[in-house]
Amino acid sequence: MRAANRARKPTKRAAAAPGGGGAQTALRAKLARVGIRRDFDFVLHLPLRYEDETRIVPIPEARPGSAVQIEGEVLDCKIVFRPRRQLVARVGDESGVLTLRFFSFYPSQHRTLVAGARLRAFGEVRFAQQGLEMIHPRFHALHGEEPLPAALTPIYPTTSGLPQATLRRLIGEALGRTDLEETLPLAVREAIGLSNLTGFAAAVTALHTPPPDADERALALGTHPAWRRIKFDELLAQQLSMRRHYRERKAKRARPLAPGGTLVRELLSQLPFRLTRAQIRVWSEIGADLARAHPMHRLLQGDVGSGKTVVAALACLRAVESGVQAAVMAPTEILAEQHVRKFRDWLSRLGISVAWLTGAQSRKEREAALESVANGTAPIVVGTHALFQEHVVFDALALAVVDEQHRFGVMQRLALRGKGERRLKGSNAGGVEPHLLMMSATPIPRTLSMSYYADLDVSVIDEMPPGRRPVVTKLVADTRRQEVMRRIRAACGAGHQAYWVCPLIEESDALQLKTALETHAALAGDFPELGVGLVHGRMSAVEKAEVMSAFAAGELQLLVATTVIEVGVDIANATLMVIEHAERFGLAQLHQLRGRIGRGAAESVCILLYQNPLGEAARRRLQAIYESTDGFEIARQDLLARGPGEYLGSRQSGAPLLRFADTERDQDLLAAARQAAELMLAEFPREAQQHLDRWLGGRSEFLKA
């Protein structure tokens, strides 16, 4: 088999199609809808399930609920009208009789089912008043002896106008002319402990044409050895693409930001708290990266309140010590303002100015900020997506910090990275990139870090600062709303503050705004003794900033809000949060919202107000958030519920999503694929390229940011 395969050259031509140009074009369009554009796409277009047409089942042995194949003679066939028009044929073998029933049929089917004709029919058997029957079975007439198939019949993913028979024929033809040469060297298989892994050609053959005695349960569950090989190869392609791009990044140049200044030491000595061991560890990892002459691409992740911002401030100070600039980009005005406040509070004592670029500024303020960034008098600048607009020019940008990085698209991150140092002259200017530190308060499950984030270095703050009390979470049905109102009055009466988060209405921004306005009016009427504020996404940046400043100053005791407060709000005096219609929110959102409280010394409570009846998925989400405050466990549950495509957000632009493997169920294969990718890139580059071409079809699907 291997020698024969070597003789056939791989082909990248489009899938062949019969007929004239119009028919061929139409077929190619249908094939493209199911992801088939070249011969090898046929090879990887694997069955969803199988049907066993390798044997004939006597009619009395056909069990209701099972799909079987029978062979017999048509006893009679007629069109009846009870209660609607249908075609009914009785078929008998030597041992019994079974009815074939069609509610939608063609004249050709009626002509085929003539009395005396012999046929084979495949379908699911069920009990009816007249005995056993099949509804809309697949059948064909027999003309003489016809051997049974030698393999199970594959059922492929398809689209309208693309019959299974056509797919089977085209896939069979493609298998006959496609190179299935092994791309995984034996030395690699032995090194990773998978020397018994099924060969690629054997795995493909087993999945497209499994023998009659194949383990159908293992095929269905994806645990068959052939499926394990396909899953491994897919994971290997992903790892090769990510790790190769990782190596390409390491080959680029950046300005080394070496330690040696005093600013980092001075800030640490002046902070009103001490760094946790986890913060010290990740700062050591980041500091080592910054000192190197190639760009850092590190993801700093940690739970809500774990202390990522101060680590980012230390990284920015390293840039200032080196005489260059740092930029901090946040997805919302609220989060950007929060960063500005913290940075100015920490760094003003060190004589360092922090510029702020936001839509809330006046034209004069904005022009002054732009000038300070361009001439280098502002060594640190904080802003939203305004930072990567063309008119923003940096004097010497050497570090970009992107907070809540998953909320930004690939091109936005690329644009910020493209604003590197313009101070360098001549040959030194070309190809120098800023270091990139990405932060996420949504913890990333370990398996995603190993797969979709394999092109990054990852640092994890897995320890909370001392003195932080976990937030108490309570599940309360909407019928107990008055108890919740009394809880708000008591908390605010004791000098604390509270949030009321409005229901999430994804299908209508206008309706969500209406709900927020109505909720604010109702609560202002219920609590005339309190200052009740409102913040929502339709407000201008200036309006939002004014409301948040009033809440931070204690002028407002109750803040009605939409999810604009999901990140970036840090009010230590806020100890109570009510999330209305909590069953509408995702796990990650609930955890992020809950993280807005519990930031002071007082006990904090998050009330999840839900409305019955609850669906099963909503019940599981609420149970998960009630039972755990561990962001990493919640993230794992979220991944299991939503899958990686939804979970990754903008990150998936350029990242090959997995079709067959599952990062949770196939963790052993993922670990082996990571090991194999490093070995192949180092010692078997030709085979690594062949493997990437096979799985990615030469498309450039490497992550760009």
For each residue, the residues with C-beta under 8 A, 3 or more apart:
1: 4 5 201 202
2: 5 6 181 182 201
3: 6 7
4: 1 7 8
5: 1 2 8 179 180 181 201
6: 2 3 179 181
7: 3 4
8: 4 5 177 178 179
9: 179
10: 40 178 179 181 693
11: 38 39 177 178 179
12: 38 39 40 697 698
13: 16 38 39
14: 28 37 38
15: 27 28 31 36 37 38 39 41 42 170 174
16: 13 170 173 174
17: 23 24 27 28 31 170
18: 23 24 27
19: 22 23 24 27
20: 23 24
21: 24 25
22: 19 25 26
23: 17 18 19 20 26 27
24: 17 18 19 20 21 27 28
25: 21 22 28 29
26: 22 23 29 30 161
27: 15 17 18 19 23 24 30 31 162 166
28: 14 15 17 24 25 31 32
29: 25 26 32 33
30: 26 27 33 34 159 160 161 162
31: 15 17 27 28 34 36 37 162 170
32: 28 29 35 36 37
33: 29 30 159 162
34: 30 31 45 157 158 159 162
35: 32 41 45
36: 15 31 32 41 42 45
37: 14 15 31 32 41 697
38: 11 12 13 14 15 41 697
39: 11 12 13 15 42 43 174 177 178
40: 10 12 43 44 174 178 694 697
41: 15 35 36 37 38 44 45 697
42: 15 36 39 45 170 171 174 175 178
43: 39 40 171 174 175 178 180 204
44: 40 41 230 659 695
45: 34 35 36 41 42 156 157 167 171
46: 156 207 208 230 660
47: 50 154 155 156 207 208
48: 155 156 157
49: 155 220
50: 47 152 153 154 155 210 216 219
51: 67 122 152 153 155
52: 55 67 68 69 152 153 212 216
53: 69 120 122 148 149 152 153
54: 148 149 150 151 152 212
55: 52 69 148 212
56: 69 70 71 120 148
57: 61 62 68 69 70
58: 61 62 70 93 94 95 96
59: 62 70 72 92 93 95 96 97 98 132
60: 95 96
61: 57 58
62: 57 58 59 66 68 70 98 125 132
63: 66 68 125
64: 125 126 127 132
65: 124 125 126
66: 62 63 124 125
67: 51 52 122 123 124 125
68: 52 57 62 63 122 123 125
69: 52 53 55 56 57 120 121 122
70: 56 57 58 59 62 91 93 98 120 121 122
71: 56 93 118 119 120 121 142
72: 59 91 92 93 98 118 119
73: 91 92 93 116 117 118
74: 77 89 90 91 113 114 115 116 117 118 119
75: 89 90 91 92 97 115
76: 89 90 115
77: 74 87 88 89 90 110 113 114 115
78: 87 88 89
79: 85 86 87 88 110
80: 85 86 88
81: 84 85 86
82: 86
83:
84: 81 103
85: 79 80 81 103
86: 79 80 81 82 101 102 103 105
87: 77 78 79 101 102 105 109 110 113
88: 77 78 79 80 99 100 101 102
89: 74 75 76 77 78 99 100 113
90: 74 75 76 77 97 98 99 100
91: 70 72 73 74 75 97 98 99 100 119 121
92: 59 72 73 75 96 97 98
93: 58 59 70 71 72 73 96
94: 58
95: 58 59 60
96: 58 59 60 92 93 132
97: 59 75 90 91 92 131 132
98: 59 62 70 72 90 91 92 125 131 132 133 134
99: 88 89 90 91 128 130 131 132 133 134
100: 88 89 90 91 113 121 123 133 134 137 139
101: 86 87 88 128 133 134 135 136
102: 86 87 88 105 109 135 136
103: 84 85 86 135 136
104: 136
105: 86 87 102 109 110
106: 109 110
107: 110 111
108: 111 112
109: 87 102 105 106 112 113
110: 77 79 87 105 106 107 113
111: 107 108 114
112: 108 109 117 119 139 140 141
113: 74 77 87 89 100 109 110 117 119 139
114: 74 77 111 117
115: 74 75 76 77
116: 73 74
117: 73 74 112 113 114 141
118: 71 72 73 74 141 142
119: 71 72 74 91 112 113 139 140 141 142
120: 53 56 69 70 71 139 140 142 146
121: 69 70 71 91 100 134 137 138 139
122: 51 53 67 68 69 70 137 138 139
123: 67 68 100 134 135 136 137 138
124: 65 66 67 134 135
125: 62 63 64 65 66 67 68 98 132 133 134
126: 64 65 132 133 134 135
127: 64 131 132 133
128: 99 101 131 132 133
129:
130: 99 133
131: 97 98 99 127 128
132: 59 62 64 96 97 98 99 125 126 127 128
133: 98 99 100 101 125 126 127 128 130
134: 98 99 100 101 121 123 124 125 126 137
135: 101 102 103 123 124 126
136: 101 102 103 104 123
137: 100 121 122 123 134
138: 121 122 123
139: 100 112 113 119 120 121 122
140: 112 119 120
141: 112 117 118 119
142: 71 118 119 120 146
143: 146
144:
145:
146: 120 142 143
147:
148: 53 54 55 56
149: 53 54 152 153
150: 54 209 211 212
151: 54 209 210 211 212
152: 50 51 52 53 54 149 209 210 211 212 214 216
153: 50 51 52 53 149 168
154: 47 50 168 207 208 209
155: 47 48 49 50 51 164
156: 45 46 47 48 164 167 168 171
157: 34 45 48
158: 34 162 163 164 167
159: 30 33 34 162
160: 30
161: 26 30
162: 27 30 31 33 34 158 159 166 167
163: 158 166 167
164: 155 156 158 167 168
165: 168 169
166: 27 162 163 169 170
167: 45 156 158 162 163 164 170 171
168: 153 154 156 164 165 171 172
169: 165 166 172 173
170: 15 16 17 31 42 166 167 173 174
171: 42 43 45 156 167 168 174 175 208
172: 168 169 175 176 208
173: 16 169 170 176 177
174: 15 16 39 40 42 43 170 171 177 178
175: 42 43 171 172 178 180 204 205 208
176: 172 173
177: 8 11 39 173 174
178: 8 10 11 39 40 42 43 174 175
179: 5 6 8 9 10 11
180: 5 43 175 200 201 204
181: 2 5 6 10 200 201 690
182: 2 185 199 200 201
183: 200 233 687 690 691 694
184: 188 189 197 200 233 236 676 687 691
185: 182 188 189 680 684 687
186: 189 190 195
187: 190 191 683 684
188: 184 185 191 192 676 679 680 684
189: 184 185 186 192 194 195 197
190: 186 187 193 195
191: 187 188 675 676 679
192: 188 189 672 675 676 679
193: 190 672
194: 189 197 232 672
195: 186 189 190
196:
197: 184 189 194 225 228 229 232
198: 202 203 206 225 226 228 229
199: 182 202 203 229
200: 180 181 182 183 184 203 204 229 233
201: 1 2 5 180 181 182 204 205
202: 1 198 199 205 206 226
203: 198 199 200 206 207 225 226 227 229 230
204: 43 175 180 200 201 207 208 226 230
205: 175 201 202 208 209
206: 198 202 203 209 210 214 224 225 226
207: 46 47 154 203 204 210 219 224 226 227 230
208: 46 47 154 171 172 175 204 205
209: 150 151 152 154 205 206
210: 50 151 152 206 207 214 219 226
211: 150 151 152 214
212: 52 54 55 150 151 152
213:
214: 152 206 210 211 218 219 224
215: 218 219 224
216: 50 52 152 219 220
217: 220 221
218: 214 215 221 223 224 227
219: 50 207 210 214 215 216 222 224 226 227
220: 49 216 217
221: 217 218 224
222: 219 227 231 660 665
223: 218 227 228
224: 206 207 214 215 218 219 221 227 228
225: 197 198 203 206 228 229
226: 198 202 203 204 206 207 210 219 229 230
227: 203 207 218 219 222 223 224 230 231 660
228: 197 198 223 224 225 231 232 669
229: 197 198 199 200 203 225 226 232 233
230: 44 46 203 204 207 226 227 233 234 660
231: 222 227 228 234 235 660 661 662 666 669
232: 194 197 228 229 235 236 661 669 672 673
233: 183 184 200 229 230 236 237 691 694 695
234: 230 231 237 238 658 659 660 661 695
235: 231 232 238 239 451 658 661 666 669 670 673
236: 184 232 233 239 240 673 676 677 680 691
237: 233 234 240 241 656 691 692 694 695 696
238: 234 235 241 242 451 452 454 655 656 658 673
239: 235 236 242 243 451 454 673 674 676 677
240: 236 237 243 244 677 680 681 688 691 692
241: 237 238 244 245 656 692 696 701 702
242: 238 239 245 246 451 452 454 455 655 702 703
243: 239 240 246 247 454 455 674 677 678 681
244: 240 241 247 248 681 688 692 702
245: 241 242 248 249 455 702 703
246: 242 243 249 250 297 454 455 456
247: 243 244 250 251 681
248: 244 245 251 252 702
249: 245 246 252 294 295 297 455
250: 246 247 294
251: 247 248 294
252: 248 249 294 295 431 433
253: 293 294 295 431 432 433
254: 292 293 294 295 296 398 432 433 434 435
255: 293 322 324 398 421 432
256: 290 291 292 293 322
257: 290 291 318 319 321 322 324 398 399 435
258: 290 291 322
259: 264 287 291 318 321
260: 321
261: 264 317 318 320 321 322
262: 265 266 321
263: 266 267 317 320 321 350 352
264: 259 261 267 268 314 317 318 321
265: 262 268 269
266: 262 263 269 270 350
267: 263 264 270 271 313 314 317 346 347 350
268: 264 265 271 275 314
269: 265 266
270: 266 267 346 349 350
271: 267 268 274 275 310 346
272:
273: 465
274: 271
275: 268 271 279 280 283 307 310
276: 279 280 307 461 463 464 465 466
277: 280 281 463
278: 281 282 302 306 460 461 462 463
279: 275 276 282 283 307 310 311 461 463
280: 275 276 277 283 284
281: 277 278 284 285 459
282: 278 279 285 286 300 302 311 459 460 461
283: 275 279 280 286 287 311 314 315
284: 280 281 287 288
285: 281 282 288 289 298 457 459
286: 282 283 289 290 296 298 300 311 314 315 437 459
287: 259 283 284 290 291 314 315 318
288: 284 285 291 292
289: 285 286 292 296 298 435 457
290: 256 257 258 286 287 296 315 318 319 399 435
291: 256 257 258 259 287 288
292: 254 256 288 289 296
293: 253 254 255 256
294: 249 250 251 252 253 254
295: 249 252 253 254 433 434 435 436
296: 254 286 289 290 292 435 436 437 457
297: 246 249 436 438 455 456 457
298: 285 286 289 436 437 438 456 457 458 459
299: 405 438 439 440 444 449 453 456 457 458 459
300: 282 286 308 311 312 437 438 439 440 459 461
301: 308 439 440 441 442 443 444 458 459 460 461
302: 278 282 306 307 308 441 443 460 461 462
303: 306 441 443 461 464 595 630 631 632
304: 441 591 592 594 595 631
305: 464 465 468 595 598 599
306: 278 302 303 461 462 463 464 465
307: 275 276 279 302 310 311 461 465
308: 300 301 302 311 312 403 439 441 461
309: 312 313 339 342
310: 271 275 279 307 313 314 342 346
311: 279 282 283 286 300 307 308 314 315 461
312: 300 308 309 315 316 328 401 403 437 439
313: 267 309 310 316 317 342 343 346 347
314: 264 267 268 283 286 287 310 311 317 318
315: 283 286 287 290 311 312 318 319 326 399 401 437
316: 312 313 319 320 326 328 343 380 399 401
317: 261 263 264 267 313 314 320 321 347 350 352
318: 257 259 261 264 287 290 314 315 321 322 399
319: 257 290 315 316 322 324 325 326 379 380 398 399
320: 261 263 316 317 323 324 325 326 352 379 380
321: 257 259 260 261 262 263 264 317 318
322: 255 256 257 258 261 318 319 398
323: 320 396
324: 255 257 319 320 379 396 397 398 399 421 423
325: 319 320 373 376 378 379 380 381 394 395 396 397 398 399
326: 315 316 319 320 379 380 381 397 398 399 400 401
327: 380 381 382 383 387 394 397 399 400 401 416 419
328: 312 316 336 339 343 380 381 382 383 401 403
329: 383 384 385 387 388 400 401 402 403 408 416
330: 335 336 338 339 382 383 384 403 404 568
331: 335 384 385 403 404 407 408 567
332: 335 336 384 564 567 568
333: 336 337 358 359 360 384 541 544 545
334: 337 338 544 545 548 564 565 567 568 569
335: 330 331 332 338 339 403 404 567 568
336: 328 330 332 333 339 340 356 358 382 383 384 568
337: 333 334 340 341 356 358 360 545 548 568
338: 330 334 335 341 342 568 569 570
339: 309 328 330 335 336 342 343 382 403 568
340: 336 337 343 344 354 356 382
341: 337 338 344 345
342: 309 310 313 338 339 345 346 570
343: 313 316 328 339 340 346 347 354 380 382
344: 340 341 347 348 354
345: 341 342 348
346: 267 270 271 310 313 342 343 349 350
347: 267 313 317 343 344 350 352 354 380
348: 344 345 351 352
349: 270 346
350: 263 266 267 270 317 346 347
351: 348
352: 263 317 320 347 348 379 380
353: 372 377 378 379 380
354: 340 343 344 347 378 380 381 382
355: 369 372 373 378 380 381 382
356: 336 337 340 361 369 381 382 383
357: 361 366 369 370 373 381 382 383 384 386 387 392
358: 333 336 337 361 383 384 386 541
359: 333 384 386 540 541
360: 333 337 540 541 542 544 545
361: 356 357 358 365 366 369
362: 365 366
363: 366 367
364: 367 368
365: 361 362 368 369
366: 357 361 362 363 369 370
367: 363 364 370 371
368: 364 365 371 372
369: 355 356 357 361 365 366 372 373 378 381
370: 357 366 367 373 374 391 392 393
371: 367 368 374 375
372: 353 355 368 369 375 377 378
373: 325 355 357 369 370 376 378 381 392 393 394 395
374: 370 371 393 394 395
375: 371 372 395
376: 325 373 379 395 396 423
377: 353 372
378: 325 353 354 355 369 372 373 381
379: 319 320 324 325 326 352 353 376
380: 316 319 320 325 326 327 328 343 347 352 353 354 355
381: 325 326 327 328 354 355 356 357 369 373 378 387 394
382: 327 328 330 336 339 340 343 354 355 356 357
383: 327 328 329 330 336 356 357 358 386 387
384: 329 330 331 332 333 336 357 358 359 387
385: 329 331 388 389 408 412
386: 357 358 359 383 389 392
387: 327 329 357 381 383 384 392 416
388: 329 385 392 412 415 416 418 419
389: 385 386 392
390:
391: 370
392: 357 370 373 386 387 388 389 419
393: 370 373 374 419 422
394: 325 327 373 374 381 397 419 420 421 422
395: 325 373 374 375 376 422 423
396: 323 324 325 376 421 422 423
397: 324 325 326 327 394 400 419 420 421 434
398: 254 255 257 319 322 324 325 326 420 421 434 435
399: 257 290 315 316 318 319 324 325 326 327 434 435 436 437
400: 326 327 329 397 416 417 419 434 435 436 437
401: 312 315 316 326 327 328 329 437 438 439
402: 329 405 408 413 416 436 437 438 439
403: 308 312 328 329 330 331 335 339 439
404: 330 331 335 407 408 439 440 441 442 567
405: 299 402 408 413 438 439 440
406: 440 442 648 649 650 651
407: 331 404 649 650
408: 329 331 385 402 404 405 412 413 650
409: 412 413 650 653
410: 413 414 650 653 654 703 704 705
411: 414 415 705
412: 385 388 408 409 415 416
413: 402 405 408 409 410 416 417 436 438 705
414: 410 411 417 418 704 705
415: 388 411 412 418 419
416: 327 329 387 388 400 402 412 413 419
417: 400 413 414 420 433 434 436 705
418: 388 414 415
419: 327 388 392 393 394 397 400 415 416 434
420: 394 397 398 417 432 433 434
421: 255 324 394 396 397 398 424 429 432 434
422: 393 394 395 396 429
423: 324 376 395 396
424: 421 428 429 432
425: 428 429
426: 429
427: 430
428: 424 425 432
429: 421 422 424 425 426 432
430: 427
431: 252 253
432: 253 254 255 420 421 424 428 429
433: 252 253 254 295 417 420 436
434: 254 295 397 398 399 400 417 419 420 421
435: 254 257 289 290 295 296 398 399 400
436: 295 296 297 298 399 400 402 413 417 433 705
437: 286 296 298 300 312 315 399 400 401 402
438: 297 298 299 300 401 402 405 413 456
439: 299 300 301 308 312 401 402 403 404 405
440: 299 300 301 404 405 406 443 444
441: 301 302 303 304 308 404 567 592 595 631
442: 301 404 406 588 591 592 631 635
443: 301 302 303 440 631 632 634 635
444: 299 301 440 448 449 453 458 635
445: 448 449 632 635 636 639 663 664
446: 449 450 632
447: 450 451 639 663 664 667 670
448: 444 445 451 452 453 639 644 647 648 663
449: 299 444 445 446 453 454 458
450: 446 447 453 454 663 670 671 674
451: 235 238 239 242 447 448 454 644 658 663 670
452: 238 242 448 644 648 651 652 655
453: 299 444 448 449 450 456 458 651
454: 238 239 242 243 246 449 450 451 674
455: 242 243 245 246 249 297 702 703
456: 246 297 298 299 438 453
457: 285 289 296 297 298 299
458: 298 299 301 444 449 453
459: 281 282 285 286 298 299 300 301
460: 278 282 301 302
461: 276 278 279 282 300 301 302 303 306 307 308 311
462: 278 302 306 632
463: 276 277 278 279 306
464: 276 303 305 306 468
465: 273 276 305 306 307 468
466: 276
467: 601
468: 305 464 465 598 599
469: 598 601 602 603 604
470: 598 629
471: 594 595 597 598 604 605 606 629
472: 603 604 605 606
473: 594 605 606 608 625 626 629
474: 605 606 607 608 626
475: 582 608 610 622 626
476: 480 483 484 607 608 609 610
477: 480 609 610 611 612
478: 481 609 610 611 612
479: 612
480: 476 477 483 484
481: 478 484 485 609
482: 485 486
483: 476 480 486 487
484: 476 480 481 487 488 578 607 609
485: 481 482 488 489 526
486: 482 483 489 490
487: 483 484 490 491 576 605 607
488: 484 485 491 492 498 500 527 558 576 578
489: 485 486 492 493 527
490: 486 487 493 494
491: 487 488 494 496 497 498 575 576
492: 488 489 495 496 497 498 527 530 557 558
493: 489 490
494: 490 491
495: 492 573
496: 491 492 573 574 575 576 602
497: 491 492 551 554 556 557 558 559 571 573 574 575 576
498: 488 491 492 557 558 559 574 575 576 577 578
499: 558 559 561 565 574 576 577 578 596 597
500: 488 519 523 558 559 560 561 577 578 580
501: 561 562 563 565 577 578 579 580 593
502: 512 515 516 519 536 560 561 562 580
503: 512 515 580 581 584
504: 512 563 581 584 585 589
505: 508 509 511 512 515 584
506:
507: 511
508: 505 511 512
509: 505 512 513 537 538
510: 513 514
511: 505 507 508 514 515
512: 502 503 504 505 508 509 515 516 536 562
513: 509 510 516 517 536 537 538
514: 510 511 517 518
515: 502 503 505 511 512 518 519
516: 502 512 513 519 520 534 536 560 561 562
517: 513 514 520 521 534
518: 514 515 521 522
519: 500 502 515 516 522 523 560 580
520: 516 517 523 524 532 534 560
521: 517 518 524 525
522: 518 519 525 526
523: 500 519 520 526 527 532 558 560
524: 520 521 527 528 532
525: 521 522 528
526: 485 522 523
527: 488 489 492 523 524 530 532 558
528: 524 525
529:
530: 492 527 557 558
531: 550 555 556 557 558
532: 520 523 524 527 556 557 558 559 560
533: 547 550 551 556 558 559 560
534: 516 517 520 547 559 560 561
535: 539 544 547 548 559 560 561 562 564 565
536: 502 512 513 516 539 561 562 564
537: 509 513 562 563 564
538: 509 513
539: 535 536 543 544 547
540: 359 360 543 544
541: 333 358 359 360 544 545
542: 360 545 546
543: 539 540 546 547
544: 333 334 360 535 539 540 541 547 548 564
545: 333 334 337 360 541 542 548 549
546: 542 543 549 550
547: 533 534 535 539 543 544 550 551 556 559
548: 334 337 535 544 545 551 552 569
549: 545 546 552 553
550: 531 533 546 547 553 555 556
551: 497 533 547 548 554 555 556 559 571 574
552: 548 549 571
553: 549 550
554: 497 551 557 573
555: 531 550 551
556: 497 531 532 533 547 550 551 559
557: 492 497 498 530 531 532 554
558: 488 492 497 498 499 500 523 527 530 531 532 533
559: 497 498 499 500 532 533 534 535 547 551 556 565 574
560: 500 502 516 519 520 523 532 533 534 535
561: 499 500 501 502 516 534 535 536 564 565
562: 501 502 512 516 535 536 537 565
563: 501 504 537 566 589 593
564: 332 334 535 536 537 544 561
565: 334 499 501 535 559 561 562 568 569 593 596
566: 563 589 592 593 596
567: 331 332 334 335 404 441 592
568: 330 332 334 335 336 337 338 339 565
569: 334 338 548 565 596
570: 338 342 596 599
571: 497 551 552 574 596 599
572: 599 600
573: 495 496 497 554 600
574: 496 497 498 499 551 559 571 577 596 597 599 604
575: 491 496 497 498 597 598 600 602 603 604 605
576: 487 488 491 496 497 498 499 597 604 605 606 607
577: 498 499 500 501 574 593 594 596 597 604 605 606 607
578: 484 488 498 499 500 501 607 609
579: 501 582 585 590 593 594 606 607 608 609
580: 500 501 502 503 519 609
581: 503 504 584 585 609 610 611
582: 475 579 585 590 608 609 610 622
583: 610 611 614 615 618 621 622
584: 503 504 505 581 618
585: 504 579 581 582 589 590 593 621
586: 589 590 621 638 642
587: 590 591 621 624 625 634 635 637 638 641
588: 442 591 592 634 635 638
589: 504 563 566 585 586 592 593
590: 579 582 585 586 587 593 594 608 621 625
591: 304 442 587 588 594 595 625 631 634
592: 304 441 442 566 567 588 589 595 596
593: 501 563 565 566 577 579 585 589 590 596 606
594: 304 471 473 577 579 590 591 597 598 606 625 629
595: 303 304 305 441 471 591 592 598
596: 499 565 566 569 570 571 574 577 592 593 599
597: 471 499 574 575 576 577 594 604 605 606
598: 305 468 469 470 471 575 594 595 604
599: 305 468 570 571 572 574 596 604
600: 572 573 575 604
601: 467 469
602: 469 496 575
603: 469 472 575
604: 469 471 472 574 575 576 577 597 598 599 600
605: 471 472 473 474 487 575 576 577 597
606: 471 472 473 474 576 577 579 593 594 597
607: 474 476 484 487 576 577 578 579
608: 473 474 475 476 579 582 590 622 625 626
609: 476 477 478 481 484 578 579 580 581 582
610: 475 476 477 478 581 582 583 614 618 622
611: 477 478 581 583
612: 477 478 479
613:
614: 583 610 618 619 622
615: 583 618 619
616: 619 620
617: 620 621 641
618: 583 584 610 614 615 621 622
619: 614 615 616 622 623
620: 616 617 623 624 637 641
621: 583 585 586 587 590 617 618 624 625 641
622: 475 582 583 608 610 614 618 619 625 626
623: 619 620 626 627
624: 587 620 621 627 628 634 637
625: 473 587 590 591 594 608 621 622 628 634
626: 473 474 475 608 622 623
627: 623 624
628: 624 625 633 634 637
629: 470 471 473 594
630: 303 633 634
631: 303 304 441 442 443 591 634 635
632: 303 443 445 446 462 635 636
633: 628 630 636 637
634: 443 587 588 591 624 625 628 630 631 637 638
635: 442 443 444 445 587 588 631 632 638 639
636: 445 632 633 639 640
637: 587 620 624 628 633 634 640 641
638: 586 587 588 634 635 641 642 647
639: 445 447 448 635 636 642 643 644 647 663 664
640: 636 637 664
641: 587 617 620 621 637 638
642: 586 638 639 646 647
643: 639 646 647
644: 448 451 452 639 647 648 652 657 658 663
645: 648 652 657
646: 642 643 649
647: 448 638 639 642 643 644
648: 406 448 452 644 645 651 652 655
649: 406 407 646 652
650: 406 407 408 409 410 653
651: 406 452 453 648 655
652: 452 644 645 648 649 655 657
653: 409 410 650
654: 410 701 702 703 704
655: 238 242 452 648 651 652 701 703
656: 237 238 241 695 696 701
657: 644 645 652
658: 234 235 238 451 644 661 662 663
659: 44 234
660: 46 222 227 230 231 234
661: 231 232 234 235 658 666 669 670
662: 231 658 665 666
663: 445 447 448 450 451 639 644 658 666 667 670
664: 445 447 639 640 667
665: 222 662
666: 231 235 661 662 663 669 670
667: 447 663 664 670 671
668: 671 672
669: 228 231 232 235 661 666 672 673
670: 235 447 450 451 661 663 666 667 673 674
671: 450 667 668 674 675
672: 192 193 194 232 668 669 675 676
673: 232 235 236 238 239 669 670 676 677
674: 239 243 450 454 670 671 677 678
675: 191 192 671 672 678 679
676: 184 188 191 192 236 239 672 673 679 680
677: 236 239 240 243 673 674 680 681 688
678: 243 674 675 681 682
679: 188 191 192 675 676 682 683 684
680: 185 188 236 240 676 677 683 684 685 687 688 691
681: 240 243 244 247 677 678 685 688
682: 678 679
683: 187 679 680
684: 185 187 188 679 680 687 688
685: 680 681 688 689
686: 689 690
687: 183 184 185 680 684 690 691
688: 240 244 677 680 681 684 685 691 692
689: 685 686 692 693
690: 181 183 686 687 693 694
691: 183 184 233 236 237 240 680 687 688 694 695
692: 237 240 241 244 688 689 695 696
693: 10 689 690 696 697 698
694: 40 183 233 237 690 691
695: 44 233 234 237 656 691 692
696: 237 241 656 692 693 699 701
697: 12 37 38 40 41 693
698: 12 693
699: 696
700:
701: 241 654 655 656 696
702: 241 242 244 245 248 455 654
703: 242 245 410 455 654 655
704: 410 414 654
705: 410 411 413 414 417 436
